[in-house]
Amino acid sequence: MATTRTITVALVRAVAAFALSLATAAPVAADWSRAASVPTSYVGELGMRFWFGRAQTKKDLFDASGSVLVSRLDYYDMNIFTGEAFSRLDFNNGWFIKGYFGGGGLFGGQLKDEDFPPVVVPYSATLSDNKSGSLIYGSVDAGIKLIRGPDFHVGAFVGYHFMRDYVDAMGCTQTGGHPGICVPAIPDSVRGISQTNNWHSLRLGLEGSVEFDRRWKVTLDAAWVPYAALYGADSHLLRIGTDPGDFTGPIPEDGKGWGYQFDAIVAYRFNDWISVGAGGRYWHVEAKGHTHFEGRVVGVNAQPQVVHWRADHFGGFIQANIKFGPYRVINGN
């Protein structure tokens, strides 16, 4: 947690410094009377982006009191390959709307599944392969340019972000010495566990962009996630049955938490309409809540147990986009 917060503070300071440098680059401030007027025209852009990166999603499961660590499932070293469409509208009064929607695969990586004494004795650690994970995500923001000049701006925005992770665990090999779990090893043709997590997040952020030499453009986008809601389902497929202790189906999970998201882009404009670029991003979100075993364990009066989820997605991307406009706003003054 300390490391996460240290990274967050450092990145926020970097974005704030970037915004401050733009704010002092020219004596141009927001025209608030203009911002309050009805927009009469807009310019826009449409583009495609391809993201290549790494992902990790991890949970710590505690007992009902939240004081004893029972189990840890860590899906790590997964490769992100996604495509996304993005768009933006900038109105002449300073307001803007932007967003993206994408999806693709989470390939490779492994699940390390640990069970701890005194619930499981002796300690157990198993490894499984992730082969067919997926990632779907999207965001929409609305904001205003607080400071703007002919070749730069600093804006603030509020928005909503959705992310759906699906990961699985194929096969199972015991590495911790437990004599009864995944002994003998289960082949990787057998799916043992699947996990689906749906994250709904509120975004509050700053963005800034500056152009150089009428061709190059640098853009930074930093969002704090003060509220994130998790709705997930854990399926231990080899334990769904009718014997005491088996599960009756997927186990629901929920939680509330926070996070942050950073995107940075360097773009080159070939002409007034077409640009290409490259950039990087880092997304972090975490939540504390419960895994709802109640009514879902055969022959056991189970209770909800405390769970803590964390997810990190990061990497680089390439993009191309086309600009259009200015066009008049329908019914604009």
C-alpha positions, 0 to 999 in steps of 0.5 A: 500500500505504501508503494502504491501511494508513493507512486500515486503522489509522484505521478500526481506531482508530475501532472501538476507540474506539467499543468503549471508549466502550461499555465505560465507559458502564456498570459491566457486564462479561461474566458468564463463568460464565454464558457457559460455561453451556448456553444456555436461550433465544435471540432472533433477527432476519431481514431483507433488505438492498439494497446500492448501491455501487462496485467495483474489481478490479485485477491486476499481472502480473509475470514469473516472477521477480516483478521486471518488471511485464509487464501491468496489468488494472484493472476500475474504476468498476463499480456494485454492485446486490445484494440480501442476506438476513441473520440473527442469533441471540443466546443468553442466555449471551452467545454469538451467531451471525450471517451474510448471503448476497447477490448481484447485478450489477456494471454499468458501468465499464471495463477498462484493460489495459496492457502494458509494455516490454520484453515489449510494445514500444511501450507498449500501453493499451486500454479495454473496457466491462464490461457483465455482471459479477456479485457473489456473497458470504456470511459466517457468524460466531460470537462472544461478547458481552464486555461487555453492558448493557441497551442496549449490548454489545461482542462479538468473533467469528470467521468465514468470508467468501466472495466471487465476482467475475465481470467481463468486457471488451467490445470494445477500443480502443487509447489508448496508441499501440501499432499492432497491439493492438486496431487497428482497434478491436474493437466492444463487441458482442465479449467479449474478456476475462472474469475470475472470482475466488473469495475465501475469507477468515478473519474476526476482528473486533469488533462493538458496538451501542448504543441511544438513546431505545429507538428508535435503534440504532447498530451497528459491525462491524469484521473483520480478514482475516488470511488470504485465499485467491484462486482465479481464472481469466483467459479471453482469449477472442480468444486461445484458438486453435491458433497459437503463443502462443495460450492453450488455455483459461482461465488459472488464478490463485491467491494468498494475502493479507489484507484488512479489512471494515467495516460500520456501521448506523443503525436505527430500531425502529417497535415491538418487532418491526420495524426499518428502517435504513441503513448503509455498508460497505467491503471490501478484500482483496488477494493475491499468487500466480501466474498458471499459464501452464504447459501452457496456451500453444500451442507455448510452454514457459511458466512460472507468473508472479507476480501481485498482485490487489486488490479493493475494494467499498464503498457504502451500503445500506438494510435492514428486519428483523423480530425474533423470540423469546425462545424456549427452546433445544431440550433447554436446561436 
